[in-house]
Amino acid sequence: MHVQCSHKVHIGRNVMIGPYVSLTDSVAASVRPGYPGWAQATDVLKTSGELIVGDGSVIGAHAVIDGPVKIGKFSIIEPNSVVVDHVPSFCRVSGNPAVVTQVFVPELLEWVKVNSDTERESALARRTEHPLLSIVIPTYNRVHHLGNNLQSIYNQVSDEDLVEVVVSDNASPDNTQEVGRVYTNLFSSFRYSRNEQNIGGDLNIAYVSTLANGSFIKLQGDDDYWLDGALIDFIGILLEHLDCALIHTMPFHPDNRVYTLEGGDLFLAHTSNNAMQISMNTMKKSVWDQIEDKSKYAYTSINQIYWFYEILILDPKFCIINRNFYLYAGIIPEGYNVGEVCIKHFLDALHHYEGRTLKSETIQEEKKKRFYNVILPLYGTIVRNRFASDVSNLEQYYTDYYANEDYYEDGLLKLREISVMRP
């Protein structure tokens, strides 16, 4: 690769560059024999500025990017092309001078050929109404966290990058409205909605999801901030798994492995309690839209768990990403009873799908694993740190759901060993 820089050449993350590629931020730069499309007269630099190659782009062999142009994110420059003008994000260009030949249309989840400027502009316009990814954020009274969250997103994407952000403010008494106003003025890809009254967490999650226009709905906790570059990496993985109905991230297995599986049994075995964390989950909107009553289990505080298994009945393929994408604010769990939600409601949800997409033995395995790997550690953390989480009647919920298990007495003893530490 040859780079000639008189001002600035910026190459983004995860850019793939073929052999014998030439980049210059100045028009009519020096001739380099063997590089096609370069100017033959080089006494004067006609134009100088910043050349930007967007994240996730692919530049084919012997391509030339000539001048202060911007190559949009995830665009593809075909081999031997000469680029002298800006390339929108998610477009494929070829020729000398290069022109847009294909546009990725999220509504169709495919690349569409364009043969004229009119066809190109029509395809680009469709993407404004139907982006690839909707990041939906339900929020309540966390203006500082919401601001950090939005900043972490828009530090990585812009209006043209096929990502929209939708915030549903659950009648927050703080300054959340001002954050919504600021970002509405800054970005056309941002939308802010405010409920007249607090409708509860689960209903707000359901409501903000209905506002999404993207082909995929990315659930996002308001206190989970994207790590630098992580959103770009996530989009790149999403583009390679457009056939998956669910995409789940596993922050506690950060070996960066990405793999696909099918069916509720494998989803439960691989996600377990993680599925309760909304930020770990992304849903294909066309499948989610088929769920008839999206708020049927809003009283459980884990309404989304029902969504996931309904989705897997309709379309069983899902993707697991073993990577942490977020900086977590570490908000103490509150607003619900731990035993009621983590034992009763979660196990009720699993049994609801027994025989449909979950086998009874899979549920039994998860039930035991859940108690020893989730309930006991969570209870211990709450008690030792004197968190204000509601753990009342935990022993009773355990008895109601575990009394017939052969490990019941051992589990009860361990619960009581933690309980004696309570003040």
Secondary structure, 3 states (H helix, E strand, C coil): CEEECCCEEEECCCCEECCCCEEECECCCCCCCCCCCCCCCCCCCCCECEEEECCCCEECCCCEEECCCEECCCCEECCCCEECCCECCCEEEEECCEEEEEEEECCCCEEEECCCHHHHHHHHHHHHHCCCEEEEEEECCCHHHHHHHHHHHHCCCCCCCCEEEEEEECCCCCCHHHHHHHHHHHCCCEEEEECCCCCCHHHHHHHHHHCCCCCEEEECCCCEEECCCHHHHHHHHHHCCCCCCEEEECCCCCCCCEEEEECHHHHHHHHHHHHHCHHHEEEEHHHHCCCCCCCCCHHHCCHHHHHHHHHHHHCCEEEEECCCCEEECCCCCCCCEHHHHHHHHHHHHHHHCECCCECHHHHHHHHHHHHHHHHHHHHHHHHHCCCCCECCCHHHHHHHHHCCCCCHHHHHHHHHHHHCCCC
